[in-house]
């Protein structure tokens, strides 16, 4: 038996990926990686930025405070910048409308997936739109995650803490003894 966290984390990551407009399959120009874990300390953040560098992809990371929590407590980005790979914690979700793609707001930037499936940034939306946009995005994300519950994707991998991508194992191989 695998731990229910694996399926729950996958459902939340796939739901956000879909709402942001990133394809559910591996596109020709595969520029993003999506992952989940528990809370991250400094060494874990270095590990994740190292994995993003190794994959040569930006990364969206969902944090669950506890494995049994029903939803993530934090969204972070690992973004390739001109001179470094940057960890951006505490992203806010934002949707301009019920049908608009979900975007991430962090600091003074608005992050979205463009038509080439890459993460790009722009200016923040007007301040008076933020609260409503965040509520809309979270409501859509919760609904989409519930709809994705039980969807099993192939190709997902578990990278042991502190290990390189070469040591990753298929999530299907993880067994919980109890």
Protein Blocks (a to p, Z undefined) as FASTA:
>chain_A
ZZfklmmmmmmmmmmmmmnopafbdcfblcbdcdddddddfklmmmmmmmmmmnopacdd
dddfbfklcbdfbdcdddddfkbccddehiacddfbfkbccdddehjbccdddfkopacd
dddddfklmmmmmmmmmmmmmmmmmmmgopacehiacddehiafklpccfklpccdZZ
